[in-house]
Amino acid sequence: MPHALSLSRIPALLVALGVSLAGCQAAAAGGRTGGGPEPRAQVVPGLEVLVRDSMHLLAGKRVGLITNQSAVTRGGEHAADFLRRSGVNLVALFGPEHGIRGDLEAGETVTAGRDARTGVPVFSLYDRTQRPTAEELQGVEVLVFDIQDIGARPYTFVWTMAMAMEEAARHRIPFVVLDRPNPITDVSEGPVMHMDVKTVTQVITGYYPTPLRHGMTVGEVARYYNGDANLGVDLHVVPAEGWRPDAFFDQTGLPFVRPSPNIRSVTAELIYSGLVLAEATNVHAGRGTDEPFHYFGAPWLDANRLLQAVAHYDLPGVRLVPTEIRPTKDPAVYTTYRDTAFTSLRIQVTDRRAFQPVFTTLVLLTEAKRQNPERFRIMNTGFTQMIGSTWARAAFDRGEDPRLIQARWREELQAWEQKRARYRLYR
């Protein structure tokens, strides 16, 4: 039998209940406390908007489609299947990094062949040319791009699009972008790439000046590149209907499909936009673990000592938790320190709107280098391209305070934002 409730306890219980309700309301408010997403109207991807409203762009044309497994309808149907079922004459499919079905590891060769589901010829855009050739474009009368990006400059999909746009301009082929949300919102952060570091590594990881976290949709990147570079392609962007630029992907109502094997959540996309810097060093970023791009560590790195140093920066929106990991020994998964147990810092985002992934990673790398100058290594020239400029690379190399580097980044970012404003599609 339940106990009777003392009247004297009611005020205290109401206060406690109020705190609990306030916490639930905050957690539902789109990440202000790192909680679940606030409800939003379902977004309609450009793929479905095209078929509903803009089929004149493809009617009677032989269509080439640049796509992968992330391009799906609200019901989960792949773009190639959906377009064919809608009467589009698909004559060629072009696969970016990770392939048409997205089952290849980063950097793996994408081979040509035929799509098993549609029978349409498949050509690779991640091999010797990284762009469609004149032979592959024979008979193609319009090129369509539909891929879900994740909002980070080194993620190769938007630059696959940019190079395909160049070929479309060269061959006078109209180019249609079926837009999708930026899954980590329109916020931009970090270094704007300078053109003089474009070719220090693969150009497909940094083809045109944007910040590391660029804050644009693929359609906006296409508009920006076409306009700012005076490319002159006959460009048509079909916007995603109903997307608000402050919405994370899990607020769109769209099905989440891994855009690549190691990007498994919206949080991973957000962290990756900064942690990708560590991928060019000998620090491990979590590949081969339960959650790639949620860890920062190495066998030679004292995670607890690093945590103490980083605490002085009072980083917003993140908790760093020492956690033992052992990256898989599976040879099919590329990872440093395979089958080696060590303590790493687990990156837990507590407030995704306050979290600064690029600055957080810069702080972690700076302190890791300061504590281990004999062990820390930058492994390839991709670091210079990702950090954006020779001045930023030099500042990092000499151990400059990351807050000073961030201040100069912000000056460059303000100038870039003024340029970007001309190409925005969503307000």
C-alpha positions in Angstrom: 0.0 0.0 0.0 1.5 3.4 -1.0 2.6 5.7 1.8 0.6 9.0 2.3 2.4 12.1 1.0 3.2 14.6 3.6 2.0 18.1 2.7 5.2 19.6 4.0 7.1 17.8 1.2 5.0 19.1 -1.7 6.9 22.4 -2.3 10.3 20.5 -2.4 8.8 17.9 -4.7 7.4 20.6 -7.0 10.8 22.3 -7.1 12.5 18.9 -8.0 9.8 18.2 -10.6 10.3 21.7 -12.1 14.1 21.1 -12.4 13.4 17.7 -14.0 11.0 19.2 -16.5 13.3 22.0 -17.3 16.1 19.6 -18.0 13.9 17.6 -20.3 12.8 20.7 -22.2 16.3 21.8 -22.6 17.4 18.4 -23.8 14.7 18.5 -26.4 15.9 21.9 -27.7 18.2 20.8 -30.4 21.4 20.2 -28.5 21.6 23.1 -26.1 22.4 20.5 -23.4 23.5 17.8 -25.8 20.1 16.1 -25.7 17.8 15.0 -28.4 16.6 17.0 -31.3 13.7 19.4 -31.2 10.8 18.4 -33.5 10.8 19.9 -37.0 8.7 19.5 -40.1 10.1 16.8 -42.4 12.5 18.0 -45.0 11.9 17.0 -48.7 15.3 16.3 -50.4 16.0 17.9 -53.8 15.7 14.4 -55.3 12.0 14.3 -54.6 11.4 18.0 -55.3 12.9 17.4 -58.8 10.5 14.6 -59.6 7.6 16.5 -58.2 8.3 19.9 -59.7 11.3 20.1 -62.0 11.3 17.1 -64.4 11.6 19.5 -67.3 15.3 19.6 -66.4 15.8 15.9 -67.4 12.8 15.2 -69.7 13.9 13.6 -72.9 17.6 13.7 -71.9 20.3 11.1 -71.5 21.3 11.5 -67.9 24.5 10.8 -66.0 24.1 10.6 -62.2 26.9 11.1 -59.7 25.7 9.5 -56.5 26.2 7.0 -53.7 24.3 5.1 -51.0 23.5 8.3 -49.1 21.2 9.7 -51.8 17.9 8.3 -50.8 14.2 9.4 -50.7 12.4 10.0 -47.4 11.3 6.4 -47.7 14.9 5.1 -48.2 14.9 4.5 -52.0 18.2 5.0 -53.7 18.4 7.9 -56.2 19.2 5.7 -59.2 16.3 3.4 -58.5 13.9 6.3 -57.8 14.9 8.3 -60.9 14.6 5.3 -63.2 11.2 4.4 -61.7 10.2 8.0 -62.4 11.0 7.7 -66.1 14.5 9.3 -66.2 16.8 7.9 -68.9 19.9 7.0 -66.8 22.8 6.1 -69.1 25.8 6.4 -66.7 26.5 6.3 -63.0 29.6 7.9 -61.5 30.9 6.7 -58.1 32.9 9.0 -55.7 35.2 7.8 -52.9 33.7 4.7 -51.1 31.8 3.7 -54.3 28.2 3.8 -55.5 27.1 1.6 -52.6 29.5 3.2 -50.0 31.2 0.0 -48.8 34.8 0.8 -49.5 37.3 2.2 -47.0 38.8 5.7 -47.3 41.3 5.7 -50.2 40.3 2.4 -51.7 40.2 2.1 -55.5 36.8 2.5 -56.9 36.5 0.2 -60.0 34.3 0.6 -63.0 31.6 -1.9 -64.1 27.8 -2.1 -64.0 25.4 -1.3 -61.2 24.0 -4.7 -60.0 20.5 -3.2 -59.4 20.0 -1.1 -62.5 22.4 -2.5 -65.0 23.6 1.0 -65.8 27.4 1.4 -66.5 29.3 2.7 -63.4 32.4 4.9 -63.8 34.9 5.7 -61.0 35.5 9.3 -59.9 38.1 8.2 -57.4 40.9 6.8 -59.4 43.4 8.1 -61.9 41.4 11.2 -63.0 38.9 11.9 -60.2 36.7 13.5 -62.8 34.5 12.1 -65.7 36.5 11.7 -68.9 35.3 12.8 -72.4 34.8 9.2 -73.3 32.6 8.5 -70.3 30.5 11.6 -71.0 29.8 10.6 -74.6 26.1 10.6 -75.0 25.4 12.2 -71.6 23.2 15.3 -72.1 22.8 16.4 -68.5 24.9 15.6 -65.4 23.1 15.2 -62.0 24.7 15.3 -58.6 23.0 13.8 -55.6 25.2 12.9 -52.6 24.8 13.7 -48.9 27.8 15.7 -47.7 28.9 16.1 -44.0 30.0 19.7 -44.0 33.8 19.3 -43.7 36.3 20.6 -46.4 38.5 17.4 -46.5 35.4 15.2 -47.1 35.8 14.6 -50.8 32.3 14.6 -52.2 31.9 18.3 -52.9 35.2 18.4 -54.7 34.2 15.4 -56.8 31.2 17.6 -57.7 33.4 20.7 -58.4 35.6 18.7 -60.8 32.6 17.2 -62.5 31.2 20.8 -62.9 34.4 21.8 -64.7 34.0 18.9 -67.1 30.4 19.8 -67.6 31.4 23.4 -68.5 34.1 22.1 -70.9 31.6 19.9 -72.7 28.7 22.3 -72.5 26.6 19.8 -70.5 24.0 21.3 -68.0 24.7 20.4 -64.4 21.9 19.7 -61.9 22.5 19.5 -58.1 19.8 17.8 -56.0 20.4 19.5 -52.7 20.3 18.0 -49.2 20.8 19.6 -45.8 24.2 20.3 -44.3 23.9 17.8 -41.4 25.8 19.9 -39.0 24.0 23.2 -39.8 25.2 26.3 -41.5 27.8 27.2 -38.9 31.3 27.7 -40.3 34.5 27.4 -38.2 38.2 27.1 -38.6 40.7 28.0 -41.2 39.8 29.1 -44.7 42.0 27.2 -47.2 44.4 29.4 -49.2 44.8 28.5 -52.9 48.6 28.2 -52.5 48.2 25.0 -50.4 45.6 23.4 -52.7 48.1 21.1 -54.4 50.2 20.1 -51.4 48.3 16.9 -51.3 45.2 15.4 -53.0 43.3 18.3 -54.4 40.1 16.2 -53.9 40.4 17.0 -50.2 40.6 20.8 -50.7 39.8 22.1 -54.1 38.6 25.7 -53.4 38.8 28.1 -50.5 36.3 27.2 -47.7 36.7 26.9 -43.9 37.4 23.5 -42.5 33.8 23.3 -41.3 32.2 25.1 -44.2 28.5 25.4 -43.2 27.2 25.0 -46.8 25.0 22.5 -48.6 26.3 20.9 -51.7 24.0 23.2 -53.7 25.5 26.2 -52.1 29.0 25.0 -52.7 28.1 24.5 -56.3 26.7 28.0 -56.6 29.8 29.5 -54.8 32.3 27.7 -56.9 30.5 28.4 -60.2 30.1 32.1 -59.4 33.3 32.9 -57.5 35.6 31.0 -59.9 33.6 32.2 -63.0 33.3 28.6 -64.1 30.4 29.3 -66.4 28.6 25.9 -66.1 24.9 25.8 -66.9 24.0 25.1 -63.2 20.6 24.3 -61.8 20.2 23.6 -58.0 17.0 22.0 -56.8 16.8 23.0 -53.1 15.8 20.8 -50.3 12.3 21.8 -49.2 11.7 22.8 -45.6 15.3 22.7 -44.3 16.2 25.4 -41.8 20.0 26.1 -41.8 20.2 25.8 -38.0 18.8 22.3 -38.1 21.0 19.2 -37.5 20.3 16.2 -39.7 18.4 14.4 -36.9 15.9 17.2 -36.9 15.1 16.8 -40.6 13.0 13.6 -40.5 15.3 12.1 -43.2 16.7 8.6 -42.8 20.4 8.6 -41.8 22.5 6.6 -44.1 26.2 6.4 -43.4 27.9 8.6 -46.1 31.0 6.5 -45.6 31.9 3.5 -43.5 33.4 5.4 -40.5 30.8 8.2 -40.3 28.1 6.5 -38.3 26.2 9.4 -36.6 25.5 13.1 -36.8 27.7 13.5 -33.8 30.6 11.8 -35.7 30.0 14.2 -38.6 30.3 17.2 -36.2 33.4 15.9 -34.5 35.0 14.9 -37.8 34.9 18.5 -39.0 37.7 19.3 -36.6 39.2 15.9 -35.7 40.1 15.3 -39.3 43.2 17.4 -38.5 44.5 14.6 -36.4 44.2 12.1 -39.3 47.3 13.7 -40.8 49.3 13.0 -37.6 50.3 9.9 -35.6 47.5 10.5 -33.2 44.7 8.0 -33.4 41.2 9.4 -34.1 39.2 6.3 -33.4 39.2 4.2 -36.6 38.7 0.6 -35.8 36.8 1.3 -32.6 33.1 1.1 -31.7 32.8 4.8 -32.6 35.2 6.2 -35.1 36.0 9.9 -34.7 35.1 10.0 -31.1 38.6 9.4 -29.7 41.9 11.2 -29.5 45.0 9.4 -28.3 48.1 7.2 -28.9 50.1 4.6 -27.0 52.8 7.2 -26.3 50.4 9.9 -25.2 49.4 10.2 -21.4 45.7 10.8 -21.7 45.3 12.0 -18.1 48.2 14.5 -18.3 46.7 15.7 -21.6 43.3 16.1 -20.0 44.8 18.3 -17.3 46.5 20.6 -19.8 43.4 20.9 -22.0 41.3 21.8 -19.0 42.9 25.3 -18.8 41.1 26.2 -22.1 37.6 25.6 -20.7 36.4 24.2 -24.0 32.7 24.6 -24.5 30.2 21.9 -25.2 32.5 18.9 -24.8 33.6 16.4 -22.1 36.8 14.5 -22.5 36.9 11.1 -20.8 40.0 8.9 -20.5 38.9 5.5 -22.0 40.9 2.4 -22.9 40.6 1.3 -26.5 42.0 -1.4 -28.7 41.6 -0.7 -32.4 40.6 -3.7 -34.4 43.2 -5.9 -35.9 41.1 -6.5 -39.0 43.4 -5.8 -41.9 40.5 -4.5 -44.0 40.2 -1.5 -41.6 42.9 1.0 -42.0 44.0 2.2 -38.6 47.2 3.1 -36.8 48.1 1.1 -33.7 46.0 -1.9 -34.8 45.4 -4.4 -32.0 47.2 -2.2 -29.4 45.5 -1.3 -26.2 46.0 2.2 -24.8 44.1 5.0 -23.0 42.6 7.6 -25.2 40.4 10.7 -24.6 36.8 9.9 -25.6 35.1 13.0 -27.0 31.6 13.4 -25.6 29.7 16.3 -27.1 27.5 17.8 -24.3 26.2 20.8 -26.2 26.5 20.5 -30.0 25.6 24.2 -30.6 28.4 25.4 -28.3 30.9 22.8 -29.3 33.8 24.0 -31.5 35.2 21.0 -33.2 38.0 22.7 -35.0 39.3 24.7 -32.1 39.0 21.7 -29.8 41.1 19.6 -32.1 43.7 22.4 -32.4 44.0 22.6 -28.6 44.3 18.8 -28.3 47.0 18.6 -31.0 48.9 21.6 -29.6 49.1 20.1 -26.1 49.9 16.6 -27.4 52.8 18.1 -29.3 54.0 20.2 -26.3 54.0 17.2 -24.0 55.6 14.8 -26.5 57.8 16.8 -28.8 60.0 13.7 -29.6 57.0 11.4 -30.3 54.4 13.6 -32.0 54.6 13.5 -35.8 52.8 15.1 -38.7 52.6 12.2 -41.1 51.7 13.8 -44.4 51.3 17.1 -46.3 47.5 16.9 -45.9 47.9 18.6 -42.5 49.0 21.8 -44.2 46.1 21.8 -46.6 43.6 21.0 -43.8 45.0 23.7 -41.5 44.5 26.0 -44.5 47.7 28.0 -45.0 51.4 28.1 -44.6 51.1 30.7 -41.9 48.9 28.5 -39.8 51.1 25.5 -40.3 54.1 27.6 -39.3 52.3 28.9 -36.2 51.4 25.3 -35.2 54.9 24.1 -35.8 56.4 26.7 -33.5 53.9 26.0 -30.7 51.9 29.2 -30.9 48.9 29.5 -28.5 45.9 28.0 -30.3 43.8 31.0 -29.2 46.0 33.3 -31.3 45.7 31.1 -34.3 41.9 31.0 -33.8 41.8 34.8 -33.6 43.5 35.2 -37.0 41.3 32.4 -38.5 38.2 34.4 -37.4 39.4 37.4 -39.3 39.7 35.4 -42.5 36.4 33.7 -41.8 34.6 37.1 -41.6 35.8 38.0 -45.0 34.9 34.7 -46.4 31.4 34.8 -44.9 30.7 38.1 -46.8 31.5 36.3 -50.1 29.5 33.2 -49.1 26.4 35.3 -48.4 25.8 35.8 -52.1 25.4 32.1 -52.7 23.1 31.0 -49.8 19.8 29.2 -50.5 18.4 28.9 -47.0 17.6 31.5 -44.4 
